[in-house]
Amino acid sequence: MTSFSLGCRAIHVWLVALDQSWDRGIAALSADEAVRAEKYRFDAPRESFTRCRVALRHLLGQYLSVSPSDVRFEYAVSRKPGLTGNSSLHFNLSHSGDFALIAVARVAPVGVDIERVRALTAQEMLENRIFSAAELDQLRRLPETQRRDGFFAGWTRKEALLKAHGDGLRTPLTSVEVCLDPRRDPKILRSKSASIHPREWTLWTLAAPAGYHASLAVRSSEPQVDVTQVGDDSTYRHCFPDGR
Ligand SMILES: CC(C)(COP(=O)(O)OP(=O)(O)OC[C@H]1O[C@@H](n2cnc3c(N)ncnc32)[C@H](O)[C@@H]1OP(=O)(O)O)[C@@H](O)C(=O)NCCC(=O)NCCS
């Protein structure tokens, strides 16, 4: 079995294409994952969930040197998944449309978010529960051609941060303010949350497939963290023992 090594300051981010069949890996899912998959009424979200879990188990199995079916998950109250008995390997996943991103790190908790860009009405853009009044003002000030990208850049930056934080909906998206300008570094500008201190976190804009925005957050102010994006199909494929 091949193993992936992950330095203590490294973060690996895997891009997974979900528009392929992953049926051969399904046997690795746990009973509770199979039950969860069954509960989806529609094929698309069921397949997306299943394929993500197959990919997640295969990838984490390579980091832990165990078989995919031996990867054990536990869930926080917020439903953030973690690894049972292993607090030193952090991961997070996100899926949207035809893609998922899986981030893996030792350095600190990570959060990742990918969103497929879609057309937005003026109301969706400027009356929503994602952005604070100050952030909506930032959006309004962006050139019109940048506004939709600003919306999705800002949304993924905030979601990645809250997913790394792991508290779920108990921390409202409006409690943190980030830079929404898609052309600028993704900085946290302000936090109203007692447990999110901007200086303790780092955000990245990830290279995403055309038509998507993606961001990564880590609970570390360490500038030397090294983010490697693994999106090439042939690189990804070698984590599957059967050549998938
Ligand atoms: C986590 C959350 C932000 C997901 O947002 P999304 O954009 O719809 O979905 P994404 O594809 O980006 O991420 C989903 C994945 O994030 C992970 N996840 C779930 N809850 C999470 C959390 N609280 N923090 C971080 N990651 C979480 C899971 O792996 C999930 O994938 P899965 O459902 O296939 O297992 C949203 O579902 C949420 O806030 N949930 C929290 C629910 C909660 O707080 N409940 C209150 C209980 S007290």
The ligand as an SDF file (V2000), in Angstrom:
LIG
                    3D

 48 50  0  0  0  0  0  0  0  0999 V2000
  -20.6560   22.7610    7.5730 C   0  0  0  0  0  0  0  0  0  0  0  0
  -21.5050   23.6080    6.7030 C   0  0  0  0  0  0  0  0  0  0  0  0
  -20.9400   25.0100    6.7570 C   0  0  0  0  0  0  0  0  0  0  0  0
  -21.4520   22.9900    5.3020 C   0  0  0  0  0  0  0  0  0  0  0  0
  -21.6290   23.9040    4.3030 O   0  0  0  0  0  0  0  0  0  0  0  0
  -21.9360   23.5500    2.7770 P   0  0  0  0  0  0  0  0  0  0  0  0
  -21.3470   24.6690    1.9850 O   0  0  0  0  0  0  0  0  0  0  0  0
  -23.3730   23.2830    2.6450 O   0  0  0  0  0  0  0  0  0  0  0  0
  -21.2430   22.1940    2.4410 O   0  0  0  0  0  0  0  0  0  0  0  0
  -19.7460   21.7980    2.0700 P   0  0  0  0  0  0  0  0  0  0  0  0
  -19.8340   20.8920    0.9250 O   0  0  0  0  0  0  0  0  0  0  0  0
  -18.8340   22.9720    1.9590 O   0  0  0  0  0  0  0  0  0  0  0  0
  -19.2530   21.0000    3.3550 O   0  0  0  0  0  0  0  0  0  0  0  0
  -19.9040   19.8440    3.7560 C   0  0  0  0  0  0  0  0  0  0  0  0
  -18.8960   18.9910    4.5060 C   0  0  0  0  0  0  0  0  0  0  0  0
  -18.3030   19.7150    5.5810 O   0  0  0  0  0  0  0  0  0  0  0  0
  -18.0930   18.8400    6.6700 C   0  0  0  0  0  0  0  0  0  0  0  0
  -18.7890   19.4190    7.8220 N   0  0  0  0  0  0  0  0  0  0  0  0
  -20.0260   19.1750    8.3100 C   0  0  0  0  0  0  0  0  0  0  0  0
  -20.2640   19.9490    9.3860 N   0  0  0  0  0  0  0  0  0  0  0  0
  -19.1560   20.6940    9.5640 C   0  0  0  0  0  0  0  0  0  0  0  0
  -18.7920   21.7010   10.5190 C   0  0  0  0  0  0  0  0  0  0  0  0
  -19.6050   22.0740   11.4970 N   0  0  0  0  0  0  0  0  0  0  0  0
  -17.5580   22.2730   10.4150 N   0  0  0  0  0  0  0  0  0  0  0  0
  -16.7190   21.9020    9.4410 C   0  0  0  0  0  0  0  0  0  0  0  0
  -17.0080   20.9590    8.5070 N   0  0  0  0  0  0  0  0  0  0  0  0
  -18.2130   20.3700    8.5750 C   0  0  0  0  0  0  0  0  0  0  0  0
  -18.6560   17.4830    6.2890 C   0  0  0  0  0  0  0  0  0  0  0  0
  -17.5840   16.6720    5.8670 O   0  0  0  0  0  0  0  0  0  0  0  0
  -19.5720   17.8070    5.1370 C   0  0  0  0  0  0  0  0  0  0  0  0
  -19.6110   16.8070    4.1610 O   0  0  0  0  0  0  0  0  0  0  0  0
  -20.5580   15.5300    4.3090 P   0  0  0  0  0  0  0  0  0  0  0  0
  -21.8950   16.0610    4.6830 O   0  0  0  0  0  0  0  0  0  0  0  0
  -20.4910   14.9100    2.9620 O   0  0  0  0  0  0  0  0  0  0  0  0
  -19.9520   14.7170    5.3710 O   0  0  0  0  0  0  0  0  0  0  0  0
  -22.9670   23.6820    7.1360 C   0  0  0  0  0  0  0  0  0  0  0  0
  -23.5880   22.4670    6.8550 O   0  0  0  0  0  0  0  0  0  0  0  0
  -23.0730   23.9180    8.6250 C   0  0  0  0  0  0  0  0  0  0  0  0
  -22.8480   24.9970    9.1050 O   0  0  0  0  0  0  0  0  0  0  0  0
  -23.4090   22.8780    9.3430 N   0  0  0  0  0  0  0  0  0  0  0  0
  -23.3910   22.9820   10.7770 C   0  0  0  0  0  0  0  0  0  0  0  0
  -24.6480   22.4220   11.3210 C   0  0  0  0  0  0  0  0  0  0  0  0
  -24.7910   22.8760   12.7400 C   0  0  0  0  0  0  0  0  0  0  0  0
  -24.0800   23.7050   13.2440 O   0  0  0  0  0  0  0  0  0  0  0  0
  -25.7630   22.3580   13.3990 N   0  0  0  0  0  0  0  0  0  0  0  0
  -26.0040   22.7850   14.7100 C   0  0  0  0  0  0  0  0  0  0  0  0
  -25.7480   21.6820   15.6480 C   0  0  0  0  0  0  0  0  0  0  0  0
  -25.6350   22.3490   17.2580 S   0  0  0  0  0  0  0  0  0  0  0  0
  1  2  1  0
  2  3  1  0
  2  4  1  0
  2 36  1  0
  4  5  1  0
  5  6  1  0
  6  7  2  0
  6  8  1  0
  6  9  1  0
  9 10  1  0
 10 11  2  0
 10 12  1  0
 10 13  1  0
 13 14  1  0
 14 15  1  0
 15 16  1  0
 15 30  1  0
 16 17  1  0
 17 18  1  0
 17 28  1  0
 18 19  1  0
 18 27  1  0
 19 20  2  0
 20 21  1  0
 21 22  1  0
 21 27  2  0
 22 23  1  0
 22 24  2  0
 24 25  1  0
 25 26  2  0
 26 27  1  0
 28 29  1  0
 28 30  1  0
 30 31  1  0
 31 32  1  0
 32 33  2  0
 32 34  1  0
 32 35  1  0
 36 37  1  0
 36 38  1  0
 38 39  2  0
 38 40  1  0
 40 41  1  0
 41 42  1  0
 42 43  1  0
 43 44  2  0
 43 45  1  0
 45 46  1  0
 46 47  1  0
 47 48  1  0
M  END
$$$$
